[in-house]
Amino acid sequence: MVDPAAKFSIRAFHVHYGQFSALRDLNLEILANEIFTVIGPANSGKTTFLHSLNRLIDLVPVSRCRGEISLDGIDIRRGLEIEVLRRKVGIVFALPLPLPISIFENVVYGLRMQGIRDPRRLNEAVERSLRESYLWEEVKDRLRTPAMNLSGGQQQRLCMARILAGQPDVLLFDEPTSGLDPISTARIEETLLILKKKYTIVLVTNNVAQAARVGDRTAFFLMGDMIEVSDTGKMFTTPADQRTSDYITGKFG
């Protein structure tokens, strides 16, 4: 039975790269307006899972997928054009990737690609998305300056703003604070907690403490299998599987 609050519903989902099995028999739901965190050691299938949610996995020539992922009840492979899916499901990567243009043009880049030219709409989108990413007050007086002049943490929030400008439904984050200092990391985490009021967020992180701080529910992946999924508080206090406990407590990984 599919939870009516589910944003994503994943059933019997498998991913292979050639002969290598990267994900096996994945079954879970991601609820609307939650921060769903995914933890696990390297090569556990975390990024493969994340890239499957907006079909970035399709860019890997040797990848093969089996099973179903539905977004709002619609199969993302059979019922949604890939361009529509990627507008609905945006992704922010581990390293900030601002374009070598101004802050303003970074934010509206995707909108211009969609053919939006109206200055009023573009200006409104810039202010809205920079406010949502909690960057507006820091850059509002220098929107026409190069984005590359921003700090690492600001660049990451700018990349968030670029995604938010397109008004997606879901935000995917692949280790968004891996290269940031503790203060910038805290700002990103604070932003995520506020953004979940409007968006569904899926966060892959190698930082177990980060998952504990921001996750509503957490899944633990190991060697292509999802070992368990539960409310984050429960997982970090009374995990159901000894392997989860061992990973959380630093005995491996």
ZADO-1210 file (C-alpha; in nm, 4 decimals, padded with zeros to 6 digits):
<atoms>
<atom x="00.0000" y="00.0000" z="00.0000" code="MET" pos="1"/>
<atom x="00.1495" y="00.3326" z="-00.1084" code="VAL" pos="2"/>
<atom x="00.1501" y="00.6010" z="00.1592" code="ASP" pos="3"/>
<atom x="-00.0651" y="00.8905" z="00.0275" code="PRO" pos="4"/>
<atom x="00.1944" y="01.1305" z="00.1744" code="ALA" pos="5"/>
<atom x="00.4719" y="00.9737" z="-00.0368" code="ALA" pos="6"/>
<atom x="00.6541" y="01.1984" z="-00.2807" code="LYS" pos="7"/>
<atom x="00.8645" y="00.9131" z="-00.4165" code="PHE" pos="8"/>
<atom x="00.7605" y="00.5492" z="-00.4125" code="SER" pos="9"/>
<atom x="01.0341" y="00.3002" z="-00.5020" code="ILE" pos="10"/>
<atom x="00.9515" y="-00.0641" z="-00.5700" code="ARG" pos="11"/>
<atom x="01.1846" y="-00.3585" z="-00.6435" code="ALA" pos="12"/>
<atom x="01.4430" y="-00.1199" z="-00.7867" code="PHE" pos="13"/>
<atom x="01.7789" y="-00.2542" z="-00.9061" code="HIS" pos="14"/>
<atom x="02.0759" y="-00.0869" z="-01.0756" code="VAL" pos="15"/>
<atom x="02.3607" y="-00.2658" z="-01.2527" code="HIS" pos="16"/>
<atom x="02.6765" y="-00.1219" z="-01.4063" code="TYR" pos="17"/>
<atom x="02.7650" y="-00.3938" z="-01.6523" code="GLY" pos="18"/>
<atom x="02.7964" y="-00.7056" z="-01.4347" code="GLN" pos="19"/>
<atom x="02.8279" y="-00.5073" z="-01.1113" code="PHE" pos="20"/>
<atom x="02.5180" y="-00.4839" z="-00.8946" code="SER" pos="21"/>
<atom x="02.5105" y="-00.1316" z="-00.7443" code="ALA" pos="22"/>
<atom x="02.1601" y="-00.1412" z="-00.5909" code="LEU" pos="23"/>
<atom x="01.9478" y="-00.4455" z="-00.5144" code="ARG" pos="24"/>
<atom x="01.5740" y="-00.4779" z="-00.4561" code="ASP" pos="25"/>
<atom x="01.5218" y="-00.1322" z="-00.3114" code="LEU" pos="26"/>
<atom x="01.1769" y="-00.0719" z="-00.1628" code="ASN" pos="27"/>
<atom x="01.0980" y="00.2500" z="00.0209" code="LEU" pos="28"/>
<atom x="00.8969" y="00.5692" z="00.0214" code="GLU" pos="29"/>
<atom x="01.0140" y="00.9260" z="00.0641" code="ILE" pos="30"/>
<atom x="00.7520" y="01.1511" z="00.2167" code="LEU" pos="31"/>
<atom x="00.6628" y="01.5025" z="00.1106" code="ALA" pos="32"/>
<atom x="00.8310" y="01.7823" z="00.3055" code="ASN" pos="33"/>
<atom x="01.0767" y="01.5645" z="00.4900" code="GLU" pos="34"/>
<atom x="01.4545" y="01.5560" z="00.4929" code="ILE" pos="35"/>
<atom x="01.5365" y="01.1990" z="00.4007" code="PHE" pos="36"/>
<atom x="01.9018" y="01.1269" z="00.4728" code="THR" pos="37"/>
<atom x="02.1030" y="00.8385" z="00.3286" code="VAL" pos="38"/>
<atom x="02.4157" y="00.7157" z="00.5057" code="ILE" pos="39"/>
<atom x="02.6615" y="00.4331" z="00.4504" code="GLY" pos="40"/>
<atom x="03.0266" y="00.3676" z="00.3658" code="PRO" pos="41"/>
<atom x="03.1790" y="00.4256" z="00.0223" code="ALA" pos="42"/>
<atom x="03.0522" y="00.2091" z="-00.2638" code="ASN" pos="43"/>
<atom x="02.7238" y="00.1347" z="-00.0913" code="SER" pos="44"/>
<atom x="02.5017" y="00.2716" z="-00.3693" code="GLY" pos="45"/>
<atom x="02.4116" y="00.6053" z="-00.2083" code="LYS" pos="46"/>
<atom x="02.4978" y="00.8269" z="-00.5041" code="THR" pos="47"/>
<atom x="02.3584" y="00.5713" z="-00.7497" code="THR" pos="48"/>
<atom x="02.0301" y="00.5898" z="-00.5590" code="PHE" pos="49"/>
<atom x="02.0296" y="00.9695" z="-00.5625" code="LEU" pos="50"/>
<atom x="02.1084" y="00.9870" z="-00.9343" code="HIS" pos="51"/>
<atom x="01.8304" y="00.7407" z="-01.0057" code="SER" pos="52"/>
<atom x="01.5712" y="00.9813" z="-00.8648" code="LEU" pos="53"/>
<atom x="01.6152" y="01.2291" z="-01.1510" code="ASN" pos="54"/>
<atom x="01.7586" y="00.9824" z="-01.4032" code="ARG" pos="55"/>
<atom x="02.1117" y="01.1160" z="-01.4065" code="LEU" pos="56"/>
<atom x="02.1932" y="00.7456" z="-01.3939" code="ILE" pos="57"/>
<atom x="02.0892" y="00.7366" z="-01.7618" code="ASP" pos="58"/>
<atom x="02.4087" y="00.9256" z="-01.8484" code="LEU" pos="59"/>
<atom x="02.6171" y="00.6221" z="-01.7486" code="VAL" pos="60"/>
<atom x="02.6310" y="00.4105" z="-02.0689" code="PRO" pos="61"/>
<atom x="02.6699" y="00.0747" z="-01.8896" code="VAL" pos="62"/>
<atom x="02.3893" y="00.1331" z="-01.6371" code="SER" pos="63"/>
<atom x="02.0772" y="-00.0834" z="-01.6385" code="ARG" pos="64"/>
<atom x="01.7769" y="-00.0192" z="-01.4135" code="CYS" pos="65"/>
<atom x="01.4925" y="-00.2526" z="-01.3206" code="ARG" pos="66"/>
<atom x="01.1897" y="-00.1859" z="-01.1052" code="GLY" pos="67"/>
<atom x="00.9912" y="00.1336" z="-01.0568" code="GLU" pos="68"/>
<atom x="01.0362" y="00.4801" z="-00.9133" code="ILE" pos="69"/>
<atom x="00.7233" y="00.6954" z="-00.9005" code="SER" pos="70"/>
<atom x="00.7034" y="01.0674" z="-00.8314" code="LEU" pos="71"/>
<atom x="00.3609" y="01.1779" z="-00.7093" code="ASP" pos="72"/>
<atom x="00.2277" y="00.8468" z="-00.8375" code="GLY" pos="73"/>
<atom x="00.3770" y="00.8814" z="-01.1877" code="ILE" pos="74"/>
<atom x="00.6456" y="00.6420" z="-01.3088" code="ASP" pos="75"/>
<atom x="00.9481" y="00.8618" z="-01.3800" code="ILE" pos="76"/>
<atom x="01.0579" y="00.6426" z="-01.6724" code="ARG" pos="77"/>
<atom x="00.7261" y="00.5785" z="-01.8419" code="ARG" pos="78"/>
<atom x="00.5105" y="00.8738" z="-01.7441" code="GLY" pos="79"/>
<atom x="00.7420" y="01.1774" z="-01.7356" code="LEU" pos="80"/>
<atom x="00.9571" y="01.3401" z="-02.0000" code="GLU" pos="81"/>
<atom x="01.3111" y="01.3611" z="-01.8685" code="ILE" pos="82"/>
<atom x="01.3196" y="01.7418" z="-01.9062" code="GLU" pos="83"/>
<atom x="01.0037" y="01.7700" z="-01.6951" code="VAL" pos="84"/>
<atom x="01.1451" y="01.5314" z="-01.4350" code="LEU" pos="85"/>
<atom x="01.4671" y="01.7299" z="-01.3985" code="ARG" pos="86"/>
<atom x="01.2745" y="02.0538" z="-01.3555" code="ARG" pos="87"/>
<atom x="01.0764" y="01.8891" z="-01.0771" code="LYS" pos="88"/>
<atom x="01.3783" y="01.7213" z="-00.9158" code="VAL" pos="89"/>
<atom x="01.6882" y="01.9415" z="-00.8858" code="GLY" pos="90"/>
<atom x="02.0287" y="01.8301" z="-00.7621" code="ILE" pos="91"/>
<atom x="02.3139" y="02.0045" z="-00.5790" code="VAL" pos="92"/>
<atom x="02.6500" y="01.8302" z="-00.5966" code="PHE" pos="93"/>
<atom x="02.9319" y="01.7911" z="-00.3461" code="ALA" pos="94"/>
<atom x="03.1504" y="02.0613" z="-00.4963" code="LEU" pos="95"/>
<atom x="02.9900" y="02.3988" z="-00.5721" code="PRO" pos="96"/>
<atom x="02.9875" y="02.4563" z="-00.9458" code="LEU" pos="97"/>
<atom x="02.9064" y="02.8226" z="-01.0105" code="PRO" pos="98"/>
<atom x="02.9316" y="02.9325" z="-01.3707" code="LEU" pos="99"/>
<atom x="03.2061" y="03.1875" z="-01.4568" code="PRO" pos="100"/>
<atom x="02.9492" y="03.4651" z="-01.4902" code="ILE" pos="101"/>
<atom x="02.7768" y="03.7036" z="-01.2502" code="SER" pos="102"/>
<atom x="02.5756" y="03.6009" z="-00.9451" code="ILE" pos="103"/>
<atom x="02.2577" y="03.7224" z="-01.1182" code="PHE" pos="104"/>
<atom x="02.3255" y="03.5280" z="-01.4377" code="GLU" pos="105"/>
<atom x="02.4077" y="03.2135" z="-01.2407" code="ASN" pos="106"/>
<atom x="02.0660" y="03.2212" z="-01.0782" code="VAL" pos="107"/>
<atom x="01.8694" y="03.2843" z="-01.3990" code="VAL" pos="108"/>
<atom x="02.0749" y="03.0542" z="-01.6217" code="TYR" pos="109"/>
<atom x="01.8170" y="02.7743" z="-01.6195" code="GLY" pos="110"/>
<atom x="01.5285" y="03.0161" z="-01.6680" code="LEU" pos="111"/>
<atom x="01.6967" y="03.1685" z="-01.9723" code="ARG" pos="112"/>
<atom x="01.7485" y="02.8172" z="-02.1098" code="MET" pos="113"/>
<atom x="01.3720" y="02.7702" z="-02.0793" code="GLN" pos="114"/>
<atom x="01.3198" y="03.0830" z="-02.2900" code="GLY" pos="115"/>
<atom x="01.2215" y="03.3193" z="-02.0091" code="ILE" pos="116"/>
<atom x="01.3338" y="03.6713" z="-02.0948" code="ARG" pos="117"/>
<atom x="01.0960" y="03.9009" z="-01.9056" code="ASP" pos="118"/>
<atom x="01.3176" y="04.1193" z="-01.6793" code="PRO" pos="119"/>
<atom x="01.0517" y="04.1405" z="-01.4106" code="ARG" pos="120"/>
<atom x="01.0191" y="03.7623" z="-01.3871" code="ARG" pos="121"/>
<atom x="01.3949" y="03.7179" z="-01.3816" code="LEU" pos="122"/>
<atom x="01.4453" y="03.9806" z="-01.1114" code="ASN" pos="123"/>
<atom x="01.1692" y="03.8290" z="-00.8990" code="GLU" pos="124"/>
<atom x="01.3175" y="03.4809" z="-00.9402" code="ALA" pos="125"/>
<atom x="01.6635" y="03.6011" z="-00.8360" code="VAL" pos="126"/>
<atom x="01.5422" y="03.7683" z="-00.5185" code="GLU" pos="127"/>
<atom x="01.3085" y="03.4821" z="-00.4260" code="ARG" pos="128"/>
<atom x="01.5628" y="03.2053" z="-00.4760" code="SER" pos="129"/>
<atom x="01.8469" y="03.3937" z="-00.3081" code="LEU" pos="130"/>
<atom x="01.6214" y="03.4594" z="-00.0109" code="ARG" pos="131"/>
<atom x="01.5233" y="03.0918" z="00.0023" code="GLU" pos="132"/>
<atom x="01.8893" y="02.9915" z="00.0009" code="SER" pos="133"/>
<atom x="01.9645" y="03.2561" z="00.2666" code="TYR" pos="134"/>
<atom x="02.2144" y="03.4346" z="00.0474" code="LEU" pos="135"/>
<atom x="02.0213" y="03.7494" z="-00.0479" code="TRP" pos="136"/>
<atom x="02.1387" y="03.9728" z="00.2355" code="GLU" pos="137"/>
<atom x="02.5004" y="03.8817" z="00.1642" code="GLU" pos="138"/>
<atom x="02.4970" y="03.9504" z="-00.2111" code="VAL" pos="139"/>
<atom x="02.2036" y="04.1810" z="-00.2917" code="LYS" pos="140"/>
<atom x="02.4356" y="04.4772" z="-00.3540" code="ASP" pos="141"/>
<atom x="02.6724" y="04.2892" z="-00.5863" code="ARG" pos="142"/>
<atom x="02.4510" y="04.0754" z="-00.8074" code="LEU" pos="143"/>
<atom x="02.6439" y="04.1761" z="-01.1200" code="ARG" pos="144"/>
<atom x="02.9827" y="04.0758" z="-00.9781" code="THR" pos="145"/>
<atom x="03.1493" y="03.7424" z="-01.0627" code="PRO" pos="146"/>
<atom x="03.0113" y="03.4438" z="-00.8766" code="ALA" pos="147"/>
<atom x="03.3626" y="03.3042" z="-00.8499" code="MET" pos="148"/>
<atom x="03.4431" y="03.5791" z="-00.5980" code="ASN" pos="149"/>
<atom x="03.2097" y="03.4221" z="-00.3415" code="LEU" pos="150"/>
<atom x="03.3362" y="03.1997" z="-00.0612" code="SER" pos="151"/>
<atom x="03.2934" y="02.8224" z="-00.0869" code="GLY" pos="152"/>
<atom x="02.9887" y="02.8216" z="00.1386" code="GLY" pos="153"/>
<atom x="02.8325" y="03.1096" z="-00.0523" code="GLN" pos="154"/>
<atom x="02.8994" y="02.9354" z="-00.3825" code="GLN" pos="155"/>
<atom x="02.7193" y="02.6262" z="-00.2563" code="GLN" pos="156"/>
<atom x="02.4180" y="02.8334" z="-00.1536" code="ARG" pos="157"/>
<atom x="02.4303" y="03.0050" z="-00.4934" code="LEU" pos="158"/>
<atom x="02.4074" y="02.6635" z="-00.6577" code="CYS" pos="159"/>
<atom x="02.1059" y="02.5954" z="-00.4383" code="MET" pos="160"/>
<atom x="01.9534" y="02.9262" z="-00.5518" code="ALA" pos="161"/>
<atom x="02.0096" y="02.8327" z="-00.9175" code="ARG" pos="162"/>
<atom x="01.8050" y="02.5156" z="-00.8613" code="ILE" pos="163"/>
<atom x="01.5403" y="02.6953" z="-00.6557" code="LEU" pos="164"/>
<atom x="01.4887" y="02.9538" z="-00.9302" code="ALA" pos="165"/>
<atom x="01.3196" y="02.6832" z="-01.1360" code="GLY" pos="166"/>
<atom x="01.0761" y="02.6079" z="-00.8504" code="GLN" pos="167"/>
<atom x="01.1272" y="02.2297" z="-00.8286" code="PRO" pos="168"/>
<atom x="00.9309" y="01.9969" z="-00.6020" code="ASP" pos="169"/>
<atom x="01.2296" y="01.7964" z="-00.4773" code="VAL" pos="170"/>
<atom x="01.5874" y="01.8892" z="-00.3883" code="LEU" pos="171"/>
<atom x="01.8603" y="01.6258" z="-00.4030" code="LEU" pos="172"/>
<atom x="02.1880" y="01.6910" z="-00.2214" code="PHE" pos="173"/>
<atom x="02.4988" y="01.4806" z="-00.2795" code="ASP" pos="174"/>
<atom x="02.7430" y="01.5580" z="00.0037" code="GLU" pos="175"/>
<atom x="02.6755" y="01.9346" z="-00.0189" code="PRO" pos="176"/>
<atom x="02.8999" y="02.0249" z="00.2755" code="THR" pos="177"/>
<atom x="03.1904" y="01.7852" z="00.2182" code="SER" pos="178"/>
<atom x="03.4385" y="02.0608" z="00.1331" code="GLY" pos="179"/>
<atom x="03.3074" y="02.3305" z="00.3658" code="LEU" pos="180"/>
<atom x="03.4223" y="02.4622" z="00.7006" code="ASP" pos="181"/>
<atom x="03.2037" y="02.4096" z="01.0125" code="PRO" pos="182"/>
<atom x="03.0462" y="02.7561" z="00.9956" code="ILE" pos="183"/>
<atom x="02.9469" y="02.7178" z="00.6287" code="SER" pos="184"/>
<atom x="02.8237" y="02.3652" z="00.7005" code="THR" pos="185"/>
<atom x="02.6009" y="02.4966" z="00.9786" code="ALA" pos="186"/>
<atom x="02.4546" y="02.7600" z="00.7442" code="ARG" pos="187"/>
<atom x="02.3720" y="02.4958" z="00.4834" code="ILE" pos="188"/>
<atom x="02.2096" y="02.2736" z="00.7467" code="GLU" pos="189"/>
<atom x="02.0029" y="02.5638" z="00.8805" code="GLU" pos="190"/>
<atom x="01.8909" y="02.6379" z="00.5257" code="THR" pos="191"/>
<atom x="01.7856" y="02.2753" z="00.4677" code="LEU" pos="192"/>
<atom x="01.5725" y="02.2747" z="00.7817" code="LEU" pos="193"/>
<atom x="01.3861" y="02.5814" z="00.6582" code="ILE" pos="194"/>
<atom x="01.3563" y="02.4637" z="00.2966" code="LEU" pos="195"/>
<atom x="01.1809" y="02.1399" z="00.3965" code="LYS" pos="196"/>
<atom x="00.8694" y="02.3437" z="00.4762" code="LYS" pos="197"/>
<atom x="00.8314" y="02.3930" z="00.1019" code="LYS" pos="198"/>
<atom x="01.0346" y="02.1145" z="-00.0595" code="TYR" pos="199"/>
<atom x="01.1041" y="01.7448" z="-00.0212" code="THR" pos="200"/>
<atom x="01.4755" y="01.6955" z="00.0427" code="ILE" pos="201"/>
<atom x="01.6928" y="01.3879" z="-00.0100" code="VAL" pos="202"/>
<atom x="02.0388" y="01.4239" z="00.1416" code="LEU" pos="203"/>
<atom x="02.3251" y="01.1795" z="00.0865" code="VAL" pos="204"/>
<atom x="02.5944" y="01.2364" z="00.3469" code="THR" pos="205"/>
<atom x="02.9028" y="01.0637" z="00.4813" code="ASN" pos="206"/>
<atom x="02.8703" y="01.2788" z="00.7922" code="ASN" pos="207"/>
<atom x="02.6735" y="01.0635" z="01.0357" code="VAL" pos="208"/>
<atom x="02.6374" y="01.3529" z="01.2792" code="ALA" pos="209"/>
<atom x="02.4876" y="01.5654" z="01.0031" code="GLN" pos="210"/>
<atom x="02.2251" y="01.3006" z="00.9323" code="ALA" pos="211"/>
<atom x="02.1400" y="01.2960" z="01.3017" code="ALA" pos="212"/>
<atom x="02.1075" y="01.6753" z="01.3107" code="ARG" pos="213"/>
<atom x="01.8859" y="01.7343" z="01.0078" code="VAL" pos="214"/>
<atom x="01.7249" y="01.4059" z="00.8991" code="GLY" pos="215"/>
<atom x="01.3598" y="01.3271" z="00.9654" code="ASP" pos="216"/>
<atom x="01.4138" y="00.9706" z="00.8475" code="ARG" pos="217"/>
<atom x="01.7357" y="00.7942" z="00.7584" code="THR" pos="218"/>
<atom x="01.8257" y="00.4961" z="00.5422" code="ALA" pos="219"/>
<atom x="02.1463" y="00.2974" z="00.5904" code="PHE" pos="220"/>
<atom x="02.2952" y="00.1485" z="00.2741" code="PHE" pos="221"/>
<atom x="02.5665" y="-00.1160" z="00.2669" code="LEU" pos="222"/>
<atom x="02.7190" y="-00.2788" z="-00.0428" code="MET" pos="223"/>
<atom x="02.4140" y="-00.2075" z="-00.2589" code="GLY" pos="224"/>
<atom x="02.1542" y="-00.3134" z="-00.0032" code="ASP" pos="225"/>
<atom x="01.9343" y="-00.0941" z="00.2113" code="MET" pos="226"/>
<atom x="01.9895" y="-00.2451" z="00.5538" code="ILE" pos="227"/>
<atom x="01.7226" y="-00.0437" z="00.7316" code="GLU" pos="228"/>
<atom x="01.5207" y="00.2757" z="00.7204" code="VAL" pos="229"/>
<atom x="01.3498" y="00.4458" z="01.0131" code="SER" pos="230"/>
<atom x="01.2940" y="00.7707" z="01.1963" code="ASP" pos="231"/>
<atom x="01.6354" y="00.9259" z="01.2468" code="THR" pos="232"/>
<atom x="01.6048" y="00.9471" z="01.6244" code="GLY" pos="233"/>
<atom x="01.5188" y="00.5798" z="01.6460" code="LYS" pos="234"/>
<atom x="01.7985" y="00.4739" z="01.4134" code="MET" pos="235"/>
<atom x="02.0590" y="00.6628" z="01.6104" code="PHE" pos="236"/>
<atom x="01.9421" y="00.5333" z="01.9490" code="THR" pos="237"/>
<atom x="01.8037" y="00.1842" z="01.8834" code="THR" pos="238"/>
<atom x="01.9033" y="00.0668" z="01.5341" code="PRO" pos="239"/>
<atom x="01.7381" y="-00.2570" z="01.4258" code="ALA" pos="240"/>
<atom x="02.0494" y="-00.4082" z="01.2690" code="ASP" pos="241"/>
<atom x="02.3910" y="-00.4557" z="01.4294" code="GLN" pos="242"/>
<atom x="02.5620" y="-00.3409" z="01.1094" code="ARG" pos="243"/>
<atom x="02.3828" y="-00.0069" z="01.1363" code="THR" pos="244"/>
<atom x="02.4944" y="00.0285" z="01.4956" code="SER" pos="245"/>
<atom x="02.8527" y="-00.0576" z="01.4028" code="ASP" pos="246"/>
<atom x="02.8573" y="00.2058" z="01.1260" code="TYR" pos="247"/>
<atom x="02.7000" y="00.4794" z="01.3363" code="ILE" pos="248"/>
<atom x="02.9433" y="00.4176" z="01.6202" code="THR" pos="249"/>
<atom x="03.2432" y="00.4227" z="01.3849" code="GLY" pos="250"/>
<atom x="03.3394" y="00.0568" z="01.4014" code="LYS" pos="251"/>
<atom x="03.3662" y="00.0496" z="01.0210" code="PHE" pos="252"/>
<atom x="03.3221" y="00.2807" z="00.7240" code="GLY" pos="253"/>
</atoms>
